[in-house]
Amino acid sequence: MRTALLALPLTLLVACAASTPKASDHSSPIPATAAKDNETVYKVIPLKYAVARELAVTLRGAVATPAGRAPVQIVPDERTNSLVVTCSRDGLASIEHLIAALDIPVKQE
Protein backbone atom coordinates (compact mmCIF):
# COMPACT_ATOMS: atom_id res chain seq x y z
CA MET A 1 0.00 0.00 0.00
CA ARG A 2 1.40 3.38 -1.03
CA THR A 3 0.71 6.48 1.03
CA ALA A 4 0.64 9.91 -0.57
CA LEU A 5 1.43 13.06 1.36
CA LEU A 6 -0.75 16.00 0.39
CA ALA A 7 0.98 19.38 0.51
CA LEU A 8 -1.54 21.78 2.06
CA PRO A 9 -1.44 25.55 1.67
CA LEU A 10 0.29 27.34 4.53
CA THR A 11 -2.85 29.32 5.32
CA LEU A 12 -4.74 26.08 5.79
CA LEU A 13 -2.12 24.79 8.21
CA VAL A 14 -2.33 28.03 10.17
CA ALA A 15 -6.11 27.68 10.31
CA CYS A 16 -5.83 24.21 11.76
CA ALA A 17 -3.51 25.40 14.48
CA ALA A 18 -5.34 28.65 15.21
CA SER A 19 -8.94 27.51 15.34
CA THR A 20 -10.77 24.76 17.14
CA PRO A 21 -13.99 24.03 15.22
CA LYS A 22 -16.08 20.94 15.87
CA ALA A 23 -14.75 18.07 13.80
CA SER A 24 -18.16 17.52 12.19
CA ASP A 25 -19.00 21.20 11.56
CA HIS A 26 -18.08 21.97 7.95
CA SER A 27 -21.08 24.19 7.26
CA SER A 28 -19.44 27.51 8.02
CA PRO A 29 -16.15 29.00 6.84
CA ILE A 30 -13.26 28.77 9.27
CA PRO A 31 -10.96 31.81 9.59
CA ALA A 32 -7.37 31.14 8.62
CA THR A 33 -6.00 34.58 9.52
CA ALA A 34 -7.25 37.59 11.41
CA ALA A 35 -7.08 40.20 8.63
CA LYS A 36 -9.89 42.76 8.94
CA ASP A 37 -10.93 43.66 5.38
CA ASN A 38 -9.48 40.66 3.61
CA GLU A 39 -10.02 37.79 6.02
CA THR A 40 -8.79 34.48 4.64
CA VAL A 41 -11.09 31.54 5.30
CA TYR A 42 -11.27 27.93 4.25
CA LYS A 43 -14.26 25.69 3.82
CA VAL A 44 -14.71 22.01 3.03
CA ILE A 45 -17.45 21.68 0.42
CA PRO A 46 -18.75 18.13 -0.13
CA LEU A 47 -19.88 17.32 -3.67
CA LYS A 48 -22.94 15.27 -4.57
CA TYR A 49 -22.52 14.63 -8.30
CA ALA A 50 -19.24 16.10 -9.60
CA VAL A 51 -15.84 14.45 -9.19
CA ALA A 52 -13.71 16.60 -6.87
CA ARG A 53 -10.50 16.26 -8.90
CA GLU A 54 -12.22 17.27 -12.15
CA LEU A 55 -14.22 20.14 -10.66
CA ALA A 56 -11.10 21.55 -8.97
CA VAL A 57 -9.41 21.82 -12.38
CA THR A 58 -12.47 23.56 -13.85
CA LEU A 59 -12.72 26.01 -10.95
CA ARG A 60 -9.02 26.86 -11.02
CA GLY A 61 -9.47 27.90 -14.66
CA ALA A 62 -12.63 29.91 -13.96
CA VAL A 63 -11.75 31.72 -10.72
CA ALA A 64 -9.23 34.53 -10.61
CA THR A 65 -7.77 36.18 -7.52
CA PRO A 66 -8.69 39.90 -7.42
CA ALA A 67 -5.79 42.28 -6.81
CA GLY A 68 -5.18 42.86 -3.13
CA ARG A 69 -7.17 39.80 -2.04
CA ALA A 70 -6.10 36.50 -0.53
CA PRO A 71 -5.13 33.95 -3.20
CA VAL A 72 -7.83 31.46 -4.16
CA GLN A 73 -6.76 27.86 -3.59
CA ILE A 74 -8.95 24.87 -4.44
CA VAL A 75 -7.71 21.46 -3.30
CA PRO A 76 -9.68 18.29 -4.07
CA ASP A 77 -10.03 15.60 -1.42
CA GLU A 78 -10.72 12.45 -3.40
CA ARG A 79 -11.39 10.29 -0.33
CA THR A 80 -14.46 12.35 0.66
CA ASN A 81 -15.18 13.79 -2.81
CA SER A 82 -14.95 17.29 -1.35
CA LEU A 83 -13.20 20.53 -2.23
CA VAL A 84 -11.15 22.47 0.31
CA VAL A 85 -11.48 26.10 -0.73
CA THR A 86 -9.18 28.78 0.71
CA CYS A 87 -9.94 32.38 -0.26
CA SER A 88 -11.06 35.72 1.07
CA ARG A 89 -14.33 35.70 2.99
CA ASP A 90 -16.04 37.92 0.41
CA GLY A 91 -15.00 35.63 -2.47
CA LEU A 92 -16.31 32.45 -0.86
CA ALA A 93 -19.97 33.10 -1.70
CA SER A 94 -19.15 33.46 -5.41
CA ILE A 95 -17.16 30.22 -5.42
CA GLU A 96 -19.92 28.37 -3.56
CA HIS A 97 -22.48 29.66 -6.10
CA LEU A 98 -20.31 28.44 -8.98
CA ILE A 99 -19.85 25.02 -7.33
CA ALA A 100 -23.62 24.71 -6.82
CA ALA A 101 -24.19 25.49 -10.50
CA LEU A 102 -21.68 22.83 -11.61
CA ASP A 103 -22.39 20.09 -9.04
CA ILE A 104 -25.52 18.80 -10.77
CA PRO A 105 -26.57 15.36 -12.03
CA VAL A 106 -25.67 14.54 -15.61
CA LYS A 107 -28.61 13.60 -17.83
CA GLN A 108 -28.50 9.97 -18.91
CA GLU A 109 -29.31 9.25 -22.54
LORO-988994 format. One record per residue: residue number from 1; y, z, x of N, C-alpha, C in turn. Coordinates in steps of 0.001 Angstrom, whole numbers, padded with zeros to 6 digits. Layout:
// residues N
<node k="NUM" n_yy="Y" n_zz="Z" n_xx="X" ca_yy="Y" ca_zz="Z" ca_xx="X" c_yy="Y" c_zz="Z" c_xx="X"/>
...
***
This chain:
// residues 109
<node k="1" n_yy="-001170" n_zz="000000" n_xx="000829" ca_yy="000000" ca_zz="000000" ca_xx="000000" c_yy="001239" c_zz="000000" c_xx="000878"/>
<node k="2" n_yy="002150" n_zz="-000940" n_xx="000619" ca_yy="003384" ca_zz="-001028" ca_xx="001395" c_yy="004506" c_zz="-000345" c_xx="000626"/>
<node k="3" n_yy="005347" n_zz="000364" n_xx="001321" ca_yy="006478" ca_zz="001034" ca_xx="000708" c_yy="007747" c_zz="000388" c_xx="001206"/>
<node k="4" n_yy="008635" n_zz="000039" n_xx="000281" ca_yy="009907" ca_zz="-000569" ca_xx="000641" c_yy="011013" c_zz="000471" c_xx="000515"/>
<node k="5" n_yy="011920" n_zz="000460" n_xx="001458" ca_yy="013057" ca_zz="001363" ca_xx="001431" c_yy="014250" c_zz="000586" c_xx="000924"/>
<node k="6" n_yy="014865" n_zz="001060" n_xx="-000141" ca_yy="016005" ca_zz="000391" ca_xx="-000745" c_yy="017276" c_zz="000949" c_xx="-000130"/>
<node k="7" n_yy="018113" n_zz="000086" n_xx="000408" ca_yy="019383" ca_zz="000514" ca_xx="000976" c_yy="020389" c_zz="000622" c_xx="-000157"/>
<node k="8" n_yy="020845" n_zz="001831" n_xx="-000456" ca_yy="021780" ca_zz="002063" ca_xx="-001542" c_yy="023202" c_zz="002050" c_xx="-001024"/>
<node k="9" n_yy="024147" n_zz="001650" n_xx="-001861" ca_yy="025551" ca_zz="001674" ca_xx="-001442" c_yy="025978" c_zz="003097" c_xx="-001098"/>
<node k="10" n_yy="026871" n_zz="003227" n_xx="-000135" ca_yy="027344" ca_zz="004533" ca_xx="000294" c_yy="027959" c_zz="005305" c_xx="-000862"/>
<node k="11" n_yy="028696" n_zz="004625" n_xx="-001729" ca_yy="029323" ca_zz="005321" ca_xx="-002849" c_yy="028274" c_zz="005926" c_xx="-003769"/>
<node k="12" n_yy="027148" n_zz="005272" n_xx="-003907" ca_yy="026077" ca_zz="005789" ca_xx="-004740" c_yy="025478" c_zz="007042" c_xx="-004114"/>
<node k="13" n_yy="025315" n_zz="007044" n_xx="-002803" ca_yy="024788" ca_zz="008214" ca_xx="-002123" c_yy="025752" c_zz="009389" c_xx="-002241"/>
<node k="14" n_yy="027036" n_zz="009119" n_xx="-002169" ca_yy="028034" ca_zz="010175" ca_xx="-002330" c_yy="027959" c_zz="010733" c_xx="-003739"/>
<node k="15" n_yy="027757" n_zz="009860" n_xx="-004718" ca_yy="027683" ca_zz="010308" ca_xx="-006106" c_yy="026490" c_zz="011230" c_xx="-006308"/>
<node k="16" n_yy="025394" n_zz="010921" n_xx="-005687" ca_yy="024211" ca_zz="011759" ca_xx="-005835" c_yy="024453" c_zz="013141" c_xx="-005245"/>
<node k="17" n_yy="025155" n_zz="013195" n_xx="-004157" ca_yy="025398" ca_zz="014475" ca_xx="-003514" c_yy="026518" c_zz="015247" c_xx="-004200"/>
<node k="18" n_yy="027479" n_zz="014549" n_xx="-004793" ca_yy="028654" ca_zz="015209" ca_xx="-005340" c_yy="028509" c_zz="015632" c_xx="-006790"/>
<node k="19" n_yy="027620" n_zz="015008" n_xx="-007530" ca_yy="027509" ca_zz="015343" ca_xx="-008944" c_yy="026115" c_zz="015860" c_xx="-009265"/>
<node k="20" n_yy="026040" n_zz="016584" n_xx="-010367" ca_yy="024763" ca_zz="017138" ca_xx="-010766" c_yy="024488" c_zz="016836" c_xx="-012228"/>
<node k="21" n_yy="024318" n_zz="015537" n_xx="-012603" ca_yy="024028" ca_zz="015218" ca_xx="-013987" c_yy="022589" c_zz="015573" c_xx="-014329"/>
<node k="22" n_yy="022318" n_zz="015680" n_xx="-015642" ca_yy="020944" ca_zz="015874" ca_xx="-016077" c_yy="020131" c_zz="014664" c_xx="-015656"/>
<node k="23" n_yy="018906" n_zz="014890" n_xx="-015230" ca_yy="018066" ca_zz="013799" ca_xx="-014753" c_yy="017827" c_zz="012749" c_xx="-015820"/>
<node k="24" n_yy="017801" n_zz="013143" n_xx="-017093" ca_yy="017516" ca_zz="012195" ca_xx="-018161" c_yy="018768" c_zz="011618" c_xx="-018801"/>
<node k="25" n_yy="019966" n_zz="012031" n_xx="-018377" ca_yy="021202" ca_zz="011564" ca_xx="-018999" c_yy="021775" c_zz="010379" c_xx="-018238"/>
<node k="26" n_yy="021453" n_zz="009161" n_xx="-018709" ca_yy="021965" ca_zz="007950" ca_xx="-018083" c_yy="022940" c_zz="007240" c_xx="-018997"/>
<node k="27" n_yy="023358" n_zz="007906" n_xx="-020091" ca_yy="024190" ca_zz="007255" ca_xx="-021083" c_yy="025661" c_zz="007210" c_xx="-020713"/>
<node k="28" n_yy="026109" n_zz="008040" n_xx="-019807" ca_yy="027513" ca_zz="008023" ca_xx="-019443" c_yy="027661" c_zz="007755" c_xx="-017955"/>
<node k="29" n_yy="028781" n_zz="007119" n_xx="-017568" ca_yy="028999" ca_zz="006840" ca_xx="-016153" c_yy="029151" c_zz="008123" c_xx="-015355"/>
<node k="30" n_yy="028711" n_zz="008100" n_xx="-014128" ca_yy="028766" ca_zz="009272" ca_xx="-013257" c_yy="029770" c_zz="008992" c_xx="-012150"/>
<node k="31" n_yy="030808" n_zz="009841" n_xx="-011998" ca_yy="031807" ca_zz="009594" ca_xx="-010960" c_yy="031190" c_zz="009615" c_xx="-009569"/>
<node k="32" n_yy="031615" n_zz="008658" n_xx="-008750" ca_yy="031144" ca_zz="008615" ca_xx="-007373" c_yy="032215" c_zz="009126" c_xx="-006424"/>
<node k="33" n_yy="033475" n_zz="008990" n_xx="-006794" ca_yy="034580" ca_zz="009518" ca_xx="-006002" c_yy="035589" c_zz="010118" c_xx="-006958"/>
<node k="34" n_yy="036602" n_zz="010745" n_xx="-006406" ca_yy="037588" ca_zz="011409" ca_xx="-007253" c_yy="038927" c_zz="010686" c_xx="-007270"/>
<node k="35" n_yy="038951" n_zz="009389" n_xx="-007052" ca_yy="040196" ca_zz="008635" ca_xx="-007082" c_yy="040797" c_zz="008681" c_xx="-008479"/>
<node k="36" n_yy="042119" n_zz="008782" n_xx="-008586" ca_yy="042757" ca_zz="008938" ca_xx="-009885" c_yy="042788" c_zz="007632" c_xx="-010679"/>
<node k="37" n_yy="043479" n_zz="006626" n_xx="-010172" ca_yy="043660" ca_zz="005385" ca_xx="-010929" c_yy="042480" c_zz="004439" c_xx="-010810"/>
<node k="38" n_yy="041725" n_zz="004562" n_xx="-009756" ca_yy="040661" ca_zz="003607" ca_xx="-009479" c_yy="039357" c_zz="004365" c_xx="-009241"/>
<node k="39" n_yy="038981" n_zz="005204" n_xx="-010181" ca_yy="037790" ca_zz="006024" ca_xx="-010020" c_yy="036544" c_zz="005156" c_xx="-009945"/>
<node k="40" n_yy="035730" n_zz="005379" n_xx="-008936" ca_yy="034481" ca_zz="004644" ca_xx="-008786" c_yy="033378" c_zz="005408" c_xx="-009500"/>
<node k="41" n_yy="032629" n_zz="004697" n_xx="-010336" ca_yy="031541" ca_zz="005299" ca_xx="-011089" c_yy="030291" c_zz="004444" c_xx="-010906"/>
<node k="42" n_yy="029146" n_zz="005047" n_xx="-011201" ca_yy="027931" ca_zz="004248" ca_xx="-011272" c_yy="027211" c_zz="004590" c_xx="-012555"/>
<node k="43" n_yy="026438" n_zz="003620" n_xx="-013028" ca_yy="025690" ca_zz="003816" ca_xx="-014257" c_yy="024377" c_zz="003058" c_xx="-014166"/>
<node k="44" n_yy="023317" n_zz="003677" n_xx="-014628" ca_yy="022014" ca_zz="003029" ca_xx="-014715" c_yy="021916" c_zz="002432" c_xx="-016112"/>
<node k="45" n_yy="021735" n_zz="001114" n_xx="-016172" ca_yy="021680" ca_zz="000416" ca_xx="-017449" c_yy="020282" c_zz="-000175" c_xx="-017627"/>
<node k="46" n_yy="019473" n_zz="000410" n_xx="-018514" ca_yy="018130" ca_zz="-000130" ca_xx="-018752" c_yy="018218" c_zz="-001442" c_xx="-019534"/>
<node k="47" n_yy="017351" n_zz="-002376" n_xx="-019207" ca_yy="017323" ca_zz="-003671" ca_xx="-019878" c_yy="016149" c_zz="-003739" c_xx="-020836"/>
<node k="48" n_yy="016336" n_zz="-004428" n_xx="-021950" ca_yy="015273" ca_zz="-004573" ca_xx="-022940" c_yy="014524" c_zz="-005889" c_xx="-022778"/>
<node k="49" n_yy="015245" n_zz="-006978" n_xx="-022520" ca_yy="014630" ca_zz="-008300" ca_xx="-022521" c_yy="014747" c_zz="-009033" c_xx="-021178"/>
<node k="50" n_yy="015867" n_zz="-008888" n_xx="-020503" ca_yy="016099" ca_zz="-009599" ca_xx="-019244" c_yy="015327" c_zz="-008939" c_xx="-018103"/>
<node k="51" n_yy="015083" n_zz="-009701" n_xx="-017053" ca_yy="014450" ca_zz="-009194" ca_xx="-015837" c_yy="015570" c_zz="-008732" c_xx="-014906"/>
<node k="52" n_yy="015524" n_zz="-007482" n_xx="-014489" ca_yy="016602" ca_zz="-006870" ca_xx="-013709" c_yy="016976" c_zz="-007696" c_xx="-012477"/>
<node k="53" n_yy="015994" n_zz="-008129" n_xx="-011731" ca_yy="016258" ca_zz="-008897" ca_xx="-010499" c_yy="017028" c_zz="-010180" c_xx="-010809"/>
<node k="54" n_yy="016630" n_zz="-010877" n_xx="-011859" ca_yy="017271" ca_zz="-012147" ca_xx="-012222" c_yy="018673" c_zz="-011927" c_xx="-012782"/>
<node k="55" n_yy="018825" n_zz="-010923" n_xx="-013628" ca_yy="020136" ca_zz="-010655" ca_xx="-014222" c_yy="021128" c_zz="-010173" c_xx="-013165"/>
<node k="56" n_yy="020661" n_zz="-009427" n_xx="-012176" ca_yy="021549" ca_zz="-008967" ca_xx="-011099" c_yy="022143" c_zz="-010155" c_xx="-010353"/>
<node k="57" n_yy="021331" n_zz="-011174" n_xx="-010093" ca_yy="021822" ca_zz="-012379" ca_xx="-009407" c_yy="022879" c_zz="-013071" c_xx="-010265"/>
<node k="58" n_yy="022613" n_zz="-013204" n_xx="-011550" ca_yy="023561" ca_zz="-013846" ca_xx="-012466" c_yy="024876" c_zz="-013078" c_xx="-012509"/>
<node k="59" n_yy="024799" n_zz="-011766" n_xx="-012627" ca_yy="026009" ca_zz="-010949" ca_xx="-012719" c_yy="026821" c_zz="-010979" c_xx="-011431"/>
<node k="60" n_yy="026140" n_zz="-010972" n_xx="-010305" ca_yy="026865" ca_zz="-011023" ca_xx="-009023" c_yy="027678" c_zz="-012305" c_xx="-008913"/>
<node k="61" n_yy="027169" n_zz="-013393" n_xx="-009490" ca_yy="027900" ca_zz="-014657" ca_xx="-009469" c_yy="029023" c_zz="-014714" c_xx="-010490"/>
<node k="62" n_yy="028938" n_zz="-013906" n_xx="-011539" ca_yy="029911" ca_zz="-013957" ca_xx="-012629" c_yy="031014" c_zz="-012919" c_xx="-012517"/>
<node k="63" n_yy="030766" n_zz="-011836" n_xx="-011800" ca_yy="031717" ca_zz="-010725" ca_xx="-011747" c_yy="032424" c_zz="-010721" c_xx="-010400"/>
<node k="64" n_yy="033736" n_zz="-010681" n_xx="-010458" ca_yy="034532" ca_zz="-010609" ca_xx="-009229" c_yy="035209" c_zz="-009245" c_xx="-009162"/>
<node k="65" n_yy="035484" n_zz="-008784" n_xx="-007962" ca_yy="036185" ca_zz="-007518" ca_xx="-007774" c_yy="037678" c_zz="-007791" c_xx="-007751"/>
<node k="66" n_yy="038441" n_zz="-007243" n_xx="-008712" ca_yy="039895" ca_zz="-007424" ca_xx="-008688" c_yy="040509" c_zz="-006777" c_xx="-007446"/>
<node k="67" n_yy="041597" n_zz="-007358" n_xx="-006970" ca_yy="042280" ca_zz="-006814" ca_xx="-005790" c_yy="042701" c_zz="-005378" c_xx="-006048"/>
<node k="68" n_yy="042462" n_zz="-004524" n_xx="-005084" ca_yy="042855" ca_zz="-003129" ca_xx="-005180" c_yy="041892" c_zz="-002252" c_xx="-005964"/>
<node k="69" n_yy="040784" n_zz="-002797" n_xx="-006389" ca_yy="039795" ca_zz="-002041" ca_xx="-007167" c_yy="038560" c_zz="-001766" c_xx="-006313"/>
<node k="70" n_yy="037757" n_zz="-000842" n_xx="-006782" ca_yy="036505" ca_zz="-000532" ca_xx="-006100" c_yy="035601" c_zz="-001757" c_xx="-006158"/>
<node k="71" n_yy="034844" n_zz="-002039" n_xx="-005109" ca_yy="033946" ca_zz="-003202" ca_xx="-005130" c_yy="032862" c_zz="-003046" c_xx="-006185"/>
<node k="72" n_yy="032525" n_zz="-004151" n_xx="-006825" ca_yy="031460" ca_zz="-004163" ca_xx="-007829" c_yy="030136" c_zz="-004369" c_xx="-007111"/>
<node k="73" n_yy="029195" n_zz="-003466" n_xx="-007343" ca_yy="027862" ca_zz="-003593" ca_xx="-006763" c_yy="026848" c_zz="-003488" c_xx="-007889"/>
<node k="74" n_yy="025907" n_zz="-004425" n_xx="-007916" ca_yy="024870" ca_zz="-004442" ca_xx="-008947" c_yy="023525" c_zz="-004492" c_xx="-008240"/>
<node k="75" n_yy="022745" n_zz="-003427" n_xx="-008390" ca_yy="021459" ca_zz="-003304" ca_xx="-007711" c_yy="020354" c_zz="-003228" c_xx="-008766"/>
<node k="76" n_yy="019387" n_zz="-004154" n_xx="-008721" ca_yy="018285" ca_zz="-004074" ca_xx="-009685" c_yy="017266" c_zz="-003025" c_xx="-009277"/>
<node k="77" n_yy="016730" n_zz="-002317" n_xx="-010260" ca_yy="015605" ca_zz="-001418" ca_xx="-010033" c_yy="014433" c_zz="-002017" c_xx="-010801"/>
<node k="78" n_yy="013544" n_zz="-002670" n_xx="-010076" ca_yy="012448" ca_zz="-003397" ca_xx="-010720" c_yy="011436" c_zz="-002461" c_xx="-011370"/>
<node k="79" n_yy="011274" n_zz="-001265" n_xx="-010843" ca_yy="010290" ca_zz="-000335" ca_xx="-011394" c_yy="010628" c_zz="000047" c_xx="-012831"/>
<node k="80" n_yy="011928" n_zz="000272" n_xx="-013110" ca_yy="012353" ca_zz="000661" ca_xx="-014456" c_yy="013015" c_zz="-000480" c_xx="-015222"/>
<node k="81" n_yy="013103" n_zz="-001646" n_xx="-014612" ca_yy="013792" ca_zz="-002815" ca_xx="-015180" c_yy="015200" c_zz="-002418" c_xx="-015636"/>
<node k="82" n_yy="015927" n_zz="-001807" n_xx="-014697" ca_yy="017294" ca_zz="-001354" ca_xx="-014954" c_yy="018219" c_zz="-001898" c_xx="-013882"/>
<node k="83" n_yy="019512" n_zz="-001865" n_xx="-014180" ca_yy="020528" ca_zz="-002229" ca_xx="-013202" c_yy="021341" c_zz="-000987" c_xx="-012863"/>
<node k="84" n_yy="021575" n_zz="-000761" n_xx="-011585" ca_yy="022472" ca_zz="000307" ca_xx="-011149" c_yy="023790" c_zz="-000384" c_xx="-010823"/>
<node k="85" n_yy="024806" n_zz="-000084" n_xx="-011629" ca_yy="026104" ca_zz="-000732" ca_xx="-011482" c_yy="027082" c_zz="000281" c_xx="-010891"/>
<node k="86" n_yy="027749" n_zz="-000106" n_xx="-009807" ca_yy="028778" ca_zz="000710" ca_xx="-009177" c_yy="030060" c_zz="-000101" c_xx="-009206"/>
<node k="87" n_yy="031105" n_zz="000449" n_xx="-009829" ca_yy="032376" ca_zz="-000264" ca_xx="-009936" c_yy="033466" c_zz="000725" c_xx="-010343"/>
<node k="88" n_yy="034659" n_zz="000209" n_xx="-010575" ca_yy="035723" ca_zz="001073" ca_xx="-011064" c_yy="035451" c_zz="001415" c_xx="-012522"/>
<node k="89" n_yy="035940" n_zz="002549" n_xx="-012952" ca_yy="035700" ca_zz="002990" ca_xx="-014332" c_yy="036214" c_zz="001959" c_xx="-015331"/>
<node k="90" n_yy="037376" n_zz="001362" n_xx="-015080" ca_yy="037921" ca_zz="000414" ca_xx="-016041" c_yy="037164" c_zz="-000916" c_xx="-016060"/>
<node k="91" n_yy="036416" n_zz="-001237" n_xx="-015018" ca_yy="035631" ca_zz="-002472" ca_xx="-015002" c_yy="034251" c_zz="-002325" c_xx="-015617"/>
<node k="92" n_yy="033797" n_zz="-001090" n_xx="-015810" ca_yy="032449" ca_zz="-000856" ca_xx="-016312" c_yy="032249" c_zz="-001391" c_xx="-017720"/>
<node k="93" n_yy="033237" n_zz="-001227" n_xx="-018588" ca_yy="033105" ca_zz="-001701" ca_xx="-019974" c_yy="032898" c_zz="-003215" c_xx="-020017"/>
<node k="94" n_yy="033612" n_zz="-003951" n_xx="-019181" ca_yy="033457" ca_zz="-005407" ca_xx="-019150" c_yy="032063" c_zz="-005802" c_xx="-018684"/>
<node k="95" n_yy="031555" n_zz="-005115" n_xx="-017670" ca_yy="030224" ca_zz="-005425" ca_xx="-017157" c_yy="029165" c_zz="-005070" c_xx="-018200"/>
<node k="96" n_yy="029325" n_zz="-003937" n_xx="-018872" ca_yy="028374" ca_zz="-003562" ca_xx="-019924" c_yy="028384" c_zz="-004584" c_xx="-021061"/>
<node k="97" n_yy="029550" n_zz="-005090" n_xx="-021420" ca_yy="029660" ca_zz="-006100" ca_xx="-022478" c_yy="028936" c_zz="-007383" c_xx="-022058"/>
<node k="98" n_yy="029111" n_zz="-007792" n_xx="-020821" ca_yy="028444" ca_zz="-008982" ca_xx="-020310" c_yy="026922" c_zz="-008792" c_xx="-020284"/>
<node k="99" n_yy="026460" n_zz="-007626" n_xx="-019858" ca_yy="025016" ca_zz="-007334" ca_xx="-019845" c_yy="024458" c_zz="-007388" c_xx="-021263"/>
<node k="100" n_yy="025176" n_zz="-006795" n_xx="-022224" ca_yy="024712" ca_zz="-006815" ca_xx="-023619" c_yy="024606" c_zz="-008243" c_xx="-024148"/>
<node k="101" n_yy="025522" n_zz="-009109" n_xx="-023732" ca_yy="025492" ca_zz="-010500" ca_xx="-024189" c_yy="024330" c_zz="-011278" c_xx="-023568"/>
<node k="102" n_yy="023902" n_zz="-010883" n_xx="-022373" ca_yy="022831" ca_zz="-011612" ca_xx="-021677" c_yy="021446" c_zz="-010999" c_xx="-021887"/>
<node k="103" n_yy="021367" n_zz="-009723" n_xx="-022218" ca_yy="020086" ca_zz="-009035" ca_xx="-022394" c_yy="019618" c_zz="-009213" c_xx="-023840"/>
<node k="104" n_yy="019223" n_zz="-010429" n_xx="-024160" ca_yy="018799" ca_zz="-010774" ca_xx="-025521" c_yy="017426" c_zz="-011429" c_xx="-025463"/>
<node k="105" n_yy="016679" n_zz="-011376" n_xx="-026584" ca_yy="015363" ca_zz="-012028" ca_xx="-026574" c_yy="015506" c_zz="-013549" c_xx="-026479"/>
<node k="106" n_yy="014560" n_zz="-014156" n_xx="-025810" ca_yy="014543" ca_zz="-015613" ca_xx="-025674" c_yy="013740" c_zz="-016194" c_xx="-026843"/>
<node k="107" n_yy="014313" n_zz="-017217" n_xx="-027478" ca_yy="013603" ca_zz="-017832" ca_xx="-028605" c_yy="012335" c_zz="-018516" c_xx="-028112"/>
<node k="108" n_yy="011255" n_zz="-018270" n_xx="-028816" ca_yy="009974" ca_zz="-018907" ca_xx="-028503" c_yy="009857" c_zz="-020211" c_xx="-029280"/>
<node k="109" n_yy="009411" n_zz="-021256" n_xx="-028625" ca_yy="009255" ca_zz="-022541" ca_xx="-029313" c_yy="007822" c_zz="-022800" c_xx="-029635"/>
***
